[in-house]
Structure formats: C-alpha cells, structure tokens
Amino acid sequence: MQCSLQVPSCVECDGILKPDVVFFGDNVARQLVDYIYSLVDDSDTLLVLGSSLFVSQLIHSHINNSL
C-alpha cells in the first residue's frame, strides 16, 4: 500500500510546514514550558482537561515538587 500524502514545504527555507500545534511525541519549546510552569506556580486553582494521563501526571508532579 502506498501513501499519496504530500507534505507541503516552506517556500523560503524549504522546511516542512506544520500547524501551530504539538503532535504526540513532539517536544514543546523550553521557554513555553517554563512560562506555563510559572503560571501554574502563581495560580490558586488549576483545571486540567485532556485525554493523556501522562500530561496530568507531569503537572501533578510539578505541583507536588513546588509545595
């Protein structure tokens, strides 16, 4: 079975064009992670929505470590 999917390239740098989302298995920029952790640290309440238990475990771990 052959796939006919064609990934578009950037006309300026010839890199792969991707939407502004983080795909499963991709990394999140360290600057963004640090910013989010600072928001979590400064919050009184945090509501986490999502389908990945791994994400909630990371947030839970971070909150416990900062107490």
N, C-alpha and C positions, 0 to 999 in steps of 0.2 A: 504494500500500500504506500503510495507516495502522497506527500502533503504539498498542496499548492499554495500554502501560506507565504506571502511575500512581506517581509518586514521592511517598512519604509526607512530610508536613510536621510540624515540631515544634509541639506544642500550646501551648508557652509563647512562642516567638518567631516562629513561622510560617516558620522557615528549613528548608532541605532536610535530612532525616535521612540520614546516611551511616554505614556501618560504620567501625570504627576501623582503617582500612587506608589506604594511599596508592595511589590509582589512577594508571595510566600518564598522565603529563602533569601530575599534581598536584604541588604544592610540599610539601616537608617543612618543618616548623617550624624556624626558625633555631636555637632553643635545643636542640632534639633533635639537629640536625646537629652543633653544637658539642660536645655531650655525647658523641656517637658518635666524633667525631674525637679527643677526649681519651682515650677508651677504646682506640682504635687506637694512638695515640701511646704509651700506657702498656703495650701488650701486647708479648709476646715472639714470639708466633705468631698468625697470622690465617688462618682458613679462611673463604673466601667461597663461598657457594652461591647459585645463582640462574640465571636464564635471560637476563639482559640484559648484554651485553658493555659497554654504556655505564657501568653501575654499577661493574663491576670496573675499568674504565679510570679512573674518578674516584678510587676508593680507591687504585689503583696510583700515580696522580699525586700524591695527598696524601702517601703514604708516601715517595715519592722526594723530594718537596719538604722533608720534615722530616728527611731524613738529612744 
